Amino acid sequence: MAWPMRIMEWNLQYGGAQERLPGIVEAVRRHDPDILVLLEFRPERIIEVSLSLAALGYPYILNSQPPPRTNGILVASKSALVQLPGGRTLSSPHRWMEVSPEGSDLRILAVHVPGASDLPGKMEFWQALLEFAKESVDLKDRRMIIGDLSTGLERDSEGTPFLGTEHLSALLDLGWRDVWREYHQVAREYSWYSSSGKGMRTDHGLASPQIQHPLWAKYSHQERVSGISDHSILILDIMHRLNDTGSRSSPLFRMGEGPGCTIG
């Protein structure tokens, strides 16, 4: 059984300041994803962000447990999520978070690769990403990598060269797909702009070779242009399916029930 599922990824820019929270909540309401991936989430905001998302219909909320005043990852969902082990040996494990919708065969890696100011961390993360991608090819399972990769291919930059382009190329050479580029082959759009005003497409959604159901992707730039964040939103639509253990007893199929809020 397969049905459409929407994933929204957004870098909040330093946790999303208090005055920007209403705009963040409104953007989530407008795009209405099934799963929401927020980067640069900060633990000091967990209560207000979680309550706001729960009120929108996202009772299942997990986060990567970043240290105080440190950027991490928050994943919220309309349906139950399972957090998977992964990234624990990295120097910044709070930048790596693996989840799966309960009863699903889809494994989602939400990741925020360190930038050029942390070159050892950047290289460490890319080694782990390539291992994650190769493992999926070997196991022939269904995985997605979603997040700010702090790099792109040459045509994804407005004149400023990326650091780490060769690693993204190596990942794609394994058979993984850049979902947005697959459907916008000649377009030039940028999800973040440097202080010098040069655009870069650093936010990506990558699909493993075993994901053969239709996918589609787009960027929403209005939130960046209006100053809610310095990053555009990435929207991914995929055809989702249950694994062999999924059943109608799963929260994915419960109708008319009020699930409690899970904050992890």
PASEBA-1860 file (N, C-alpha, C; in nm, 3 decimals):
! residues 264
1> MAWPMRIM> 0.085/-0.119/0.000/0.000/0.000/0.000/0.088/0.124/0.000 ~ 0.061/0.219/-0.085/0.141/0.341/-0.096/0.049/0.462/-0.099 ~ 0.096/0.572/-0.044/0.019/0.695/-0.045/0.117/0.812/-0.043 ~ 0.072/0.932/-0.085/0.163/1.046/-0.088/0.204/1.090/0.051 ~ 0.328/1.131/0.065/0.378/1.185/0.190/0.464/1.307/0.159 ~ 0.443/1.414/0.232/0.520/1.538/0.213/0.618/1.558/0.328 ~ 0.743/1.585/0.293/0.848/1.616/0.390/0.893/1.759/0.366 ~ 0.903/1.835/0.473/0.948/1.975/0.465/1.076/1.990/0.546
9> EWNLQYGG> 1.179/2.046/0.483/1.307/2.072/0.551/1.333/2.221/0.553 ~ 1.377/2.271/0.671/1.399/2.415/0.683/1.506/2.442/0.786 ~ 1.607/2.519/0.749/1.708/2.568/0.841/1.654/2.697/0.904 ~ 1.635/2.697/1.036/1.566/2.806/1.104/1.651/2.929/1.129 ~ 1.782/2.919/1.112/1.875/3.029/1.140/1.881/3.056/1.291 ~ 1.976/2.992/1.354/2.003/3.012/1.497/1.880/2.990/1.585 ~ 1.807/2.887/1.557/1.698/2.847/1.644/1.564/2.912/1.618 ~ 1.560/3.015/1.537/1.434/3.084/1.513/1.401/3.175/1.630
17> AQERLPGI> 1.434/3.301/1.621/1.413/3.395/1.732/1.265/3.406/1.768 ~ 1.238/3.450/1.890/1.101/3.459/1.940/1.011/3.536/1.845 ~ 1.061/3.647/1.792/0.977/3.729/1.705/0.950/3.662/1.570 ~ 1.028/3.558/1.537/1.007/3.489/1.409/0.919/3.364/1.423 ~ 0.890/3.325/1.547/0.813/3.202/1.568/0.676/3.205/1.501 ~ 0.597/3.313/1.509/0.468/3.313/1.439/0.482/3.289/1.289 ~ 0.584/3.347/1.227/0.605/3.325/1.084/0.645/3.182/1.055 ~ 0.724/3.121/1.143/0.764/2.982/1.126/0.642/2.891/1.134
25> VEAVRRHD> 0.559/2.914/1.234/0.438/2.833/1.253/0.345/2.849/1.133 ~ 0.329/2.969/1.084/0.241/2.993/0.969/0.294/2.923/0.844 ~ 0.426/2.921/0.826/0.483/2.853/0.709/0.456/2.703/0.716 ~ 0.469/2.645/0.835/0.440/2.502/0.850/0.292/2.476/0.820 ~ 0.205/2.560/0.872/0.062/2.543/0.847/0.032/2.550/0.697 ~ 0.095/2.645/0.629/0.066/2.667/0.487/0.116/2.551/0.401 ~ 0.235/2.500/0.429/0.290/2.393/0.347/0.238/2.255/0.388 ~ 0.193/2.242/0.512/0.123/2.123/0.560/0.198/1.993/0.533
33> PDILVLLE> 0.324/1.980/0.578/0.396/1.854/0.556/0.347/1.744/0.649 ~ 0.372/1.621/0.612/0.348/1.508/0.702/0.462/1.494/0.802 ~ 0.584/1.520/0.756/0.702/1.517/0.841/0.776/1.648/0.823 ~ 0.816/1.707/0.934/0.885/1.836/0.934/1.025/1.819/0.991 ~ 1.127/1.863/0.916/1.266/1.858/0.960/1.314/2.002/0.978 ~ 1.347/2.039/1.101/1.395/2.172/1.132/1.542/2.166/1.173 ~ 1.627/2.237/1.100/1.768/2.246/1.134/1.794/2.376/1.210 ~ 1.907/2.378/1.280/1.944/2.489/1.368/1.838/2.512/1.475
41> FRPERIIE> 1.771/2.403/1.514/1.684/2.404/1.631/1.771/2.417/1.756 ~ 1.724/2.493/1.854/1.799/2.509/1.979/1.716/2.460/2.097 ~ 1.780/2.389/2.191/1.703/2.326/2.300/1.631/2.425/2.390 ~ 1.677/2.550/2.396/1.610/2.650/2.478/1.469/2.680/2.430 ~ 1.439/2.640/2.306/1.307/2.670/2.247/1.215/2.548/2.244 ~ 1.256/2.438/2.308/1.184/2.311/2.290/1.038/2.321/2.333 ~ 1.009/2.385/2.445/0.871/2.387/2.494/0.780/2.467/2.402 ~ 0.819/2.590/2.371/0.731/2.674/2.289/0.717/2.621/2.147
49> VSLSLAAL> 0.828/2.569/2.090/0.821/2.514/1.955/0.734/2.388/1.954 ~ 0.752/2.300/2.053/0.676/2.176/2.058/0.528/2.202/2.076 ~ 0.493/2.295/2.165/0.352/2.326/2.187/0.290/2.386/2.061 ~ 0.363/2.472/1.993/0.312/2.533/1.870/0.289/2.428/1.762 ~ 0.383/2.335/1.749/0.369/2.231/1.648/0.258/2.132/1.684 ~ 0.248/2.097/1.812/0.142/2.006/1.854/0.005/2.066/1.825 ~ -0.008/2.197/1.844/-0.136/2.263/1.815/-0.169/2.261/1.667 ~ -0.067/2.247/1.582/-0.088/2.239/1.438/-0.118/2.096/1.391
57> GYPYILNS> -0.107/1.999/1.482/-0.134/1.861/1.443/-0.010/1.775/1.431 ~ 0.099/1.817/1.500/0.223/1.739/1.499/0.254/1.694/1.642 ~ 0.189/1.586/1.688/0.207/1.543/1.828/0.334/1.462/1.851 ~ 0.397/1.415/1.744/0.518/1.333/1.758/0.640/1.418/1.727 ~ 0.719/1.447/1.828/0.829/1.541/1.815/0.954/1.480/1.877 ~ 1.060/1.472/1.798/1.189/1.420/1.844/1.296/1.524/1.814 ~ 1.403/1.525/1.894/1.513/1.613/1.861/1.645/1.545/1.890 ~ 1.751/1.602/1.837/1.883/1.539/1.842/1.961/1.568/1.969
65> QPPPRTNG> 1.896/1.628/2.067/1.956/1.655/2.198/2.085/1.737/2.188 ~ 2.079/1.853/2.125/2.200/1.936/2.118/2.235/1.993/2.255 ~ 2.362/2.024/2.279/2.399/2.092/2.403/2.333/2.229/2.410 ~ 2.329/2.291/2.529/2.268/2.424/2.541/2.330/2.524/2.445 ~ 2.243/2.609/2.388/2.284/2.717/2.297/2.361/2.665/2.176 ~ 2.326/2.544/2.134/2.391/2.481/2.019/2.285/2.438/1.919 ~ 2.315/2.454/1.791/2.221/2.415/1.687/2.208/2.264/1.678 ~ 2.085/2.216/1.668/2.059/2.074/1.651/1.950/2.053/1.547
73> ILVASKSA> 1.880/1.940/1.559/1.777/1.902/1.462/1.651/1.864/1.538 ~ 1.537/1.907/1.488/1.407/1.866/1.541/1.326/1.806/1.426 ~ 1.264/1.693/1.452/1.177/1.628/1.353/1.039/1.613/1.416 ~ 0.938/1.663/1.349/0.800/1.653/1.396/0.717/1.581/1.291 ~ 0.616/1.510/1.337/0.537/1.429/1.244/0.391/1.423/1.289 ~ 0.303/1.408/1.191/0.162/1.387/1.221/0.137/1.245/1.270 ~ 0.227/1.153/1.234/0.214/1.012/1.273/0.337/0.968/1.350 ~ 0.327/0.856/1.416/0.434/0.811/1.506/0.566/0.792/1.433
81> LVQLPGGR> 0.674/0.830/1.500/0.810/0.817/1.449/0.892/0.726/1.539 ~ 0.989/0.663/1.479/1.088/0.584/1.553/1.223/0.648/1.529 ~ 1.295/0.680/1.636/1.430/0.733/1.621/1.528/0.617/1.615 ~ 1.616/0.619/1.516/1.710/0.510/1.492/1.849/0.550/1.540 ~ 1.931/0.452/1.579/2.069/0.485/1.617/2.148/0.528/1.494 ~ 2.242/0.612/1.513/2.323/0.659/1.401/2.389/0.790/1.435 ~ 2.513/0.806/1.391/2.583/0.930/1.411/2.643/0.949/1.548 ~ 2.632/0.849/1.635/2.674/0.869/1.773/2.825/0.882/1.789
89> TLSSPHRW> 2.900/0.833/1.693/3.046/0.843/1.704/3.100/0.971/1.642 ~ 3.014/1.052/1.582/3.058/1.177/1.521/3.095/1.277/1.629 ~ 3.181/1.371/1.595/3.220/1.473/1.692/3.104/1.566/1.726 ~ 3.008/1.581/1.635/2.888/1.662/1.659/2.765/1.577/1.629 ~ 2.733/1.478/1.715/2.624/1.385/1.684/2.487/1.451/1.676 ~ 2.472/1.570/1.735/2.344/1.641/1.732/2.315/1.700/1.594 ~ 2.408/1.690/1.501/2.384/1.735/1.363/2.340/1.619/1.273 ~ 2.317/1.503/1.329/2.283/1.382/1.253/2.168/1.314/1.325
97> MEVSPEGS> 2.057/1.288/1.256/1.941/1.227/1.320/1.869/1.137/1.221 ~ 1.854/1.010/1.256/1.787/0.912/1.171/1.653/0.875/1.232 ~ 1.548/0.880/1.149/1.413/0.845/1.194/1.345/0.760/1.088 ~ 1.237/0.695/1.130/1.153/0.619/1.037/1.009/0.632/1.083 ~ 0.916/0.658/0.992/0.774/0.652/1.032/0.741/0.512/1.082 ~ 0.667/0.504/1.191/0.635/0.374/1.249/0.564/0.285/1.147 ~ 0.610/0.161/1.134/0.550/0.068/1.040/0.594/0.087/0.897 ~ 0.696/0.170/0.875/0.739/0.203/0.740/0.873/0.138/0.708
105> DLRILAVH> 0.900/0.123/0.578/1.031/0.073/0.536/1.122/0.188/0.493 ~ 1.082/0.312/0.518/1.160/0.429/0.479/1.246/0.477/0.595 ~ 1.373/0.497/0.568/1.469/0.548/0.667/1.512/0.688/0.624 ~ 1.490/0.786/0.710/1.519/0.925/0.678/1.636/0.973/0.763 ~ 1.739/1.022/0.698/1.850/1.085/0.768/1.837/1.236/0.753 ~ 1.814/1.303/0.865/1.816/1.450/0.869/1.956/1.491/0.914 ~ 2.019/1.580/0.839/2.160/1.609/0.866/2.191/1.756/0.838 ~ 2.283/1.808/0.917/2.336/1.944/0.895/2.487/1.933/0.896
113> VPGASDLP> 2.546/1.927/0.779/2.691/1.911/0.765/2.760/2.040/0.809 ~ 2.866/2.031/0.889/2.940/2.152/0.928/2.991/2.228/0.805 ~ 3.006/2.359/0.822/3.052/2.443/0.713/3.203/2.448/0.703 ~ 3.251/2.538/0.617/3.394/2.547/0.589/3.476/2.590/0.710 ~ 3.411/2.654/0.810/3.483/2.696/0.929/3.523/2.578/1.017 ~ 3.463/2.462/0.993/3.497/2.339/1.066/3.532/2.232/0.964 ~ 3.646/2.248/0.900/3.684/2.158/0.792/3.697/2.013/0.838 ~ 3.762/1.983/0.953/3.766/1.842/0.997/3.627/1.784/1.018
121> GKMEFWQA> 3.536/1.863/1.078/3.400/1.814/1.098/3.328/1.791/0.968 ~ 3.350/1.879/0.872/3.287/1.865/0.740/3.332/1.736/0.673 ~ 3.462/1.709/0.676/3.514/1.588/0.613/3.465/1.463/0.686 ~ 3.457/1.471/0.820/3.407/1.359/0.900/3.264/1.325/0.863 ~ 3.181/1.427/0.847/3.041/1.405/0.813/3.027/1.347/0.673 ~ 3.108/1.395/0.579/3.096/1.342/0.444/3.141/1.196/0.436 ~ 3.239/1.159/0.514/3.277/1.018/0.518/3.162/0.933/0.570 ~ 3.095/0.983/0.676/2.981/0.910/0.732/2.864/0.905/0.633
129> LLEFAKES> 2.840/1.015/0.561/2.732/1.016/0.462/2.758/0.917/0.350 ~ 2.881/0.910/0.303/2.913/0.816/0.196/2.899/0.672/0.244 ~ 2.936/0.645/0.368/2.918/0.511/0.424/2.769/0.478/0.437 ~ 2.688/0.575/0.481/2.544/0.557/0.493/2.482/0.528/0.356 ~ 2.526/0.603/0.255/2.472/0.586/0.120/2.513/0.452/0.059 ~ 2.638/0.414/0.078/2.686/0.288/0.022/2.619/0.169/0.090 ~ 2.597/0.179/0.221/2.529/0.071/0.293/2.389/0.049/0.238 ~ 2.320/0.159/0.205/2.186/0.147/0.148/2.189/0.077/0.012
137> VDLKDRRM> 2.288/0.111/-0.070/2.302/0.046/-0.201/2.328/-0.104/-0.182 ~ 2.414/-0.139/-0.087/2.447/-0.280/-0.063/2.327/-0.357/-0.009 ~ 2.250/-0.293/0.080/2.135/-0.360/0.142/2.009/-0.351/0.057 ~ 2.012/-0.264/-0.044/1.896/-0.242/-0.131/1.773/-0.200/-0.051 ~ 1.793/-0.110/0.046/1.679/-0.059/0.123/1.645/0.084/0.080 ~ 1.540/0.138/0.137/1.488/0.270/0.097/1.528/0.374/0.200 ~ 1.608/0.471/0.155/1.656/0.575/0.245/1.650/0.710/0.176 ~ 1.642/0.814/0.258/1.653/0.950/0.209/1.749/1.028/0.298
145> IIGDLSTG> 1.825/1.116/0.237/1.910/1.211/0.308/1.851/1.349/0.284 ~ 1.817/1.418/0.391/1.749/1.547/0.381/1.818/1.645/0.475 ~ 1.859/1.761/0.422/1.917/1.860/0.510/2.006/1.959/0.439 ~ 2.079/2.032/0.520/2.175/2.131/0.472/2.311/2.061/0.462 ~ 2.354/2.034/0.340/2.479/1.961/0.319/2.600/2.053/0.313 ~ 2.576/2.183/0.323/2.684/2.283/0.320/2.771/2.269/0.196 ~ 2.713/2.217/0.090/2.783/2.207/-0.039/2.680/2.182/-0.147 ~ 2.725/2.175/-0.269/2.642/2.145/-0.384/2.733/2.121/-0.502
153> LERDSEGT> 2.675/2.100/-0.617/2.755/2.086/-0.738/2.788/2.224/-0.794 ~ 2.874/2.228/-0.892/2.922/2.356/-0.944/2.808/2.445/-0.991 ~ 2.707/2.387/-1.056/2.598/2.468/-1.108/2.499/2.512/-1.000 ~ 2.522/2.468/-0.875/2.436/2.506/-0.764/2.487/2.629/-0.690 ~ 2.590/2.693/-0.744/2.650/2.809/-0.679/2.654/2.927/-0.775 ~ 2.627/3.044/-0.723/2.624/3.165/-0.804/2.762/3.232/-0.802 ~ 2.858/3.163/-0.860/2.991/3.221/-0.874/3.086/3.189/-0.762 ~ 3.038/3.142/-0.647/3.126/3.110/-0.535/3.146/2.959/-0.530
161> PFLGTEHL> 3.269/2.909/-0.543/3.290/2.764/-0.547/3.259/2.699/-0.413 ~ 3.201/2.580/-0.419/3.173/2.501/-0.300/3.297/2.427/-0.253 ~ 3.301/2.398/-0.125/3.400/2.307/-0.069/3.330/2.174/-0.042 ~ 3.378/2.067/-0.102/3.317/1.935/-0.081/3.233/1.886/-0.196 ~ 3.239/1.956/-0.310/3.161/1.914/-0.427/3.189/1.770/-0.466 ~ 3.316/1.730/-0.455/3.353/1.595/-0.498/3.285/1.487/-0.413 ~ 3.253/1.518/-0.288/3.187/1.419/-0.203/3.042/1.400/-0.243 ~ 2.972/1.508/-0.274/2.835/1.497/-0.323/2.833/1.424/-0.456
169> SALLDLGW> 2.929/1.452/-0.543/2.937/1.381/-0.671/2.958/1.232/-0.650 ~ 3.042/1.196/-0.554/3.067/1.055/-0.526/2.942/0.986/-0.475 ~ 2.863/1.056/-0.395/2.738/0.999/-0.344/2.639/0.976/-0.458 ~ 2.627/1.073/-0.546/2.536/1.058/-0.659/2.584/0.949/-0.755 ~ 2.715/0.930/-0.764/2.769/0.824/-0.849/2.732/0.684/-0.799 ~ 2.691/0.675/-0.672/2.647/0.546/-0.618/2.506/0.511/-0.665 ~ 2.441/0.603/-0.734/2.305/0.579/-0.782/2.199/0.656/-0.706 ~ 2.240/0.731/-0.605/2.145/0.817/-0.534/2.099/0.930/-0.626
177> RDVWREYH> 1.980/0.985/-0.598/1.919/1.085/-0.684/1.900/1.217/-0.610 ~ 1.939/1.324/-0.674/1.910/1.459/-0.627/1.768/1.490/-0.676 ~ 1.671/1.480/-0.586/1.531/1.482/-0.628/1.494/1.615/-0.693 ~ 1.535/1.727/-0.634/1.500/1.856/-0.693/1.562/1.870/-0.832 ~ 1.688/1.837/-0.847/1.755/1.853/-0.977/1.694/1.761/-1.081 ~ 1.648/1.644/-1.040/1.587/1.550/-1.134/1.465/1.609/-1.203 ~ 1.393/1.696/-1.133/1.271/1.753/-1.189/1.287/1.899/-1.232 ~ 1.405/1.955/-1.211/1.433/2.094/-1.250/1.574/2.096/-1.310
185> QVAREYSW> 1.590/2.030/-1.423/1.724/2.000/-1.472/1.803/2.122/-1.516 ~ 1.738/2.226/-1.565/1.812/2.343/-1.612/1.790/2.465/-1.524 ~ 1.710/2.452/-1.420/1.678/2.565/-1.334/1.798/2.600/-1.245 ~ 1.804/2.725/-1.206/1.904/2.770/-1.110/1.829/2.841/-0.997 ~ 1.818/2.773/-0.885/1.757/2.831/-0.766/1.853/2.810/-0.650 ~ 1.846/2.899/-0.552/1.940/2.895/-0.441/1.863/2.900/-0.309 ~ 1.906/2.819/-0.214/1.835/2.811/-0.086/1.899/2.898/0.022 ~ 2.016/2.955/-0.006/2.086/3.039/0.092/2.176/3.135/0.017
193> YSSSGKGM> 2.193/3.254/0.073/2.279/3.355/0.013/2.388/3.396/0.113 ~ 2.511/3.406/0.063/2.623/3.445/0.147/2.615/3.595/0.181 ~ 2.704/3.639/0.270/2.706/3.781/0.308/2.741/3.871/0.190 ~ 2.805/3.813/0.088/2.838/3.890/-0.032/2.726/3.887/-0.136 ~ 2.615/3.820/-0.102/2.499/3.819/-0.190/2.502/3.712/-0.297 ~ 2.590/3.612/-0.283/2.599/3.503/-0.380/2.510/3.386/-0.336 ~ 2.426/3.340/-0.429/2.334/3.232/-0.398/2.399/3.095/-0.405 ~ 2.353/3.006/-0.316/2.401/2.868/-0.313/2.285/2.775/-0.282
201> RTDHGLAS> 2.281/2.660/-0.346/2.180/2.557/-0.316/2.245/2.455/-0.224 ~ 2.229/2.477/-0.095/2.291/2.388/0.004/2.192/2.291/0.067 ~ 2.062/2.319/0.056/1.960/2.232/0.114/1.916/2.129/0.010 ~ 1.928/2.002/0.044/1.909/1.896/-0.054/1.818/1.786/-0.001 ~ 1.754/1.717/-0.093/1.681/1.594/-0.066/1.730/1.487/-0.161 ~ 1.796/1.385/-0.108/1.856/1.278/-0.189/1.785/1.147/-0.161 ~ 1.758/1.070/-0.266/1.686/0.944/-0.255/1.774/0.828/-0.298 ~ 1.767/0.718/-0.223/1.846/0.600/-0.257/1.790/0.534/-0.382
209> PQIQHPLW> 1.871/0.450/-0.449/1.826/0.389/-0.575/1.700/0.305/-0.561 ~ 1.672/0.252/-0.443/1.555/0.166/-0.425/1.424/0.243/-0.415 ~ 1.431/0.374/-0.404/1.308/0.454/-0.402/1.267/0.480/-0.546 ~ 1.172/0.404/-0.592/1.132/0.411/-0.732/0.993/0.470/-0.751 ~ 0.924/0.498/-0.640/0.794/0.563/-0.652/0.815/0.707/-0.696 ~ 0.714/0.770/-0.752/0.730/0.908/-0.797/0.771/1.001/-0.682 ~ 0.862/1.091/-0.712/0.904/1.194/-0.619/0.894/1.329/-0.689 ~ 0.883/1.432/-0.610/0.883/1.568/-0.664/0.937/1.660/-0.557
217> AKYSHQER> 0.996/1.772/-0.597/1.054/1.864/-0.501/1.042/2.007/-0.550 ~ 1.037/2.099/-0.455/1.038/2.242/-0.487/1.096/2.318/-0.369 ~ 1.140/2.440/-0.396/1.180/2.532/-0.290/1.072/2.638/-0.274 ~ 1.050/2.679/-0.151/0.967/2.796/-0.123/1.060/2.906/-0.074 ~ 1.071/3.012/-0.151/1.167/3.118/-0.121/1.106/3.235/-0.043 ~ 0.975/3.243/-0.038/0.912/3.362/0.020/0.948/3.379/0.167 ~ 0.969/3.269/0.239/1.004/3.278/0.381/1.144/3.337/0.400 ~ 1.235/3.303/0.310/1.370/3.362/0.317/1.365/3.509/0.278
225> VSGISDHS> 1.294/3.539/0.170/1.287/3.677/0.122/1.224/3.769/0.227 ~ 1.127/3.717/0.301/1.059/3.799/0.402/1.134/3.805/0.535 ~ 1.246/3.732/0.546/1.330/3.742/0.665/1.294/3.650/0.779 ~ 1.204/3.553/0.757/1.171/3.458/0.864/1.291/3.368/0.894 ~ 1.369/3.337/0.792/1.495/3.264/0.806/1.587/3.308/0.693 ~ 1.714/3.270/0.704/1.806/3.301/0.594/1.812/3.187/0.493 ~ 1.731/3.081/0.514/1.724/2.968/0.421/1.584/2.956/0.362 ~ 1.578/2.912/0.239/1.451/2.875/0.177/1.406/2.739/0.230
233> ILILDIMH> 1.279/2.710/0.214/1.222/2.582/0.255/1.233/2.484/0.139 ~ 1.266/2.360/0.169/1.266/2.251/0.070/1.146/2.161/0.097 ~ 1.066/2.139/-0.006/0.949/2.052/0.002/0.973/1.929/-0.086 ~ 0.954/1.811/-0.028/0.969/1.685/-0.100/0.838/1.607/-0.092 ~ 0.784/1.565/-0.204/0.666/1.480/-0.208/0.708/1.343/-0.260 ~ 0.678/1.238/-0.183/0.714/1.103/-0.226/0.593/1.012/-0.209 ~ 0.598/0.897/-0.273/0.500/0.792/-0.249/0.555/0.703/-0.138 ~ 0.478/0.693/-0.031/0.520/0.625/0.090/0.448/0.491/0.099
241> RLNDTGSR> 0.511/0.394/0.165/0.448/0.263/0.178/0.487/0.201/0.312 ~ 0.406/0.104/0.355/0.437/0.031/0.477/0.534/-0.083/0.447 ~ 0.608/-0.124/0.550/0.686/-0.246/0.535/0.598/-0.365/0.571 ~ 0.657/-0.482/0.576/0.579/-0.603/0.598/0.515/-0.608/0.736 ~ 0.567/-0.528/0.831/0.513/-0.532/0.966/0.404/-0.428/0.988 ~ 0.385/-0.337/0.891/0.284/-0.234/0.906/0.144/-0.292/0.905 ~ 0.054/-0.233/0.981/-0.082/-0.284/0.986/-0.175/-0.169/1.023 ~ -0.304/-0.194/1.015/-0.400/-0.089/1.048/-0.406/-0.061/1.197
249> SSPLFRMG> -0.332/-0.134/1.277/-0.323/-0.101/1.418/-0.221/0.009/1.443 ~ -0.143/0.043/1.339/-0.043/0.148/1.350/-0.111/0.283/1.365 ~ -0.047/0.379/1.437/-0.102/0.515/1.444/-0.121/0.579/1.308 ~ -0.051/0.528/1.206/-0.068/0.583/1.072/-0.211/0.568/1.023 ~ -0.286/0.473/1.081/-0.420/0.446/1.032/-0.529/0.476/1.134 ~ -0.493/0.526/1.249/-0.594/0.553/1.350/-0.672/0.678/1.313 ~ -0.800/0.666/1.308/-0.886/0.777/1.271/-0.970/0.817/1.393 ~ -0.980/0.947/1.415/-1.066/0.994/1.522/-1.009/0.978/1.660
257> EGPGCTIG> -0.880/0.946/1.673/-0.818/0.934/1.803/-0.728/1.054/1.826 ~ -0.712/1.092/1.949/-0.627/1.205/1.983/-0.496/1.159/2.043 ~ -0.389/1.146/1.963/-0.262/1.100/2.016/-0.200/1.203/2.109 ~ -0.127/1.156/2.207/-0.058/1.245/2.299/0.066/1.303/2.236 ~ 0.119/1.405/2.298/0.239/1.471/2.247/0.362/1.398/2.299 ~ 0.447/1.354/2.208/0.570/1.286/2.245/0.687/1.378/2.215 ~ 0.760/1.419/2.317/0.874/1.507/2.300/0.998/1.431/2.342 ~ 1.087/1.406/2.245/1.206/1.329/2.278/1.331/1.402/2.241
END
